Amino acid sequence: MFFGLEFKTKKTVKELRKNQSLTASELADKLKLDTVDILKIDNQRLRDISEPLRSMLTPILRGDYMNNMTWL
């Protein structure tokens, strides 16, 4: 089975962002973009977004950034 395939094909950026409990402004801060840019791509599927932006979005929307957190 291909486990990462559903992540890219069916869900919109808004659904993936909500699954990570991120607002548009929080996601924009993590990517160092404007909130307006995130709102423009919110209703598009992840696979329909151009490559430079998609490669920046994917780790955050998957939750990879949480793996590096150290809990004291």
N, C-alpha and C positions, 0 to 999 in steps of 0.2 A: 504494500500500500504506500501511497505517497502522502505523507502526513502534513507537509507544509503547503500542499496545493490548494486546499480550501481557503487558507489564509489570504492568498493573493487573488483568487478568482471571484468570489461571490460577495464579499463584504465591502461596504463603502468605508471611506476614511472616517466618517462620522460614527459608524457603528464600532469600528475598531478603537477609535478614540474614547468612546463612552465605555467600552469594555475595560479600558485601562483607567477609568475614572479621571480623565483629563478634560479640562475645558479647552476651548480653542486658544485662549490666551496662554494657558500653561504649555500647550504643545508648541505654540509659536515661540515662547521663551526658551524652551529646550532646543529648538531648531535655529534660534536666533533669526527669526523671520517676523514679519508683521502679522497681526491677527487677521487682517483682511486677506492676506494670501492663503491662510488656512481655511477661512470661510469660503473662498472661491473654489477650493478643491474638496470641500466637505462632502458633497453629494456624488463624487466620482468614485468609481471602484479603484482600488489600489493599483491594479494592473493597467489601468488607462492613464496613469500619471507618467510623465516623462521620467527618464531614468535618473538623472542626478537627484531630483527631489524624492523619488521613490526609494533610493538607497539610503537617504537620510531619514525617511519616515519609518521604514520597516523595523529597525531595531527598537525604536521607541514604542511603536504600536504593538510589537510582540512582547514587550516588557523586559527586554534584555538589559536595559539600564538598571533594573532592580537587582540583578545578580551581583553587581559590584558594591552594593550597600554593605557597610559594616555596622553591625548592631552592637552597641556598648552596653 
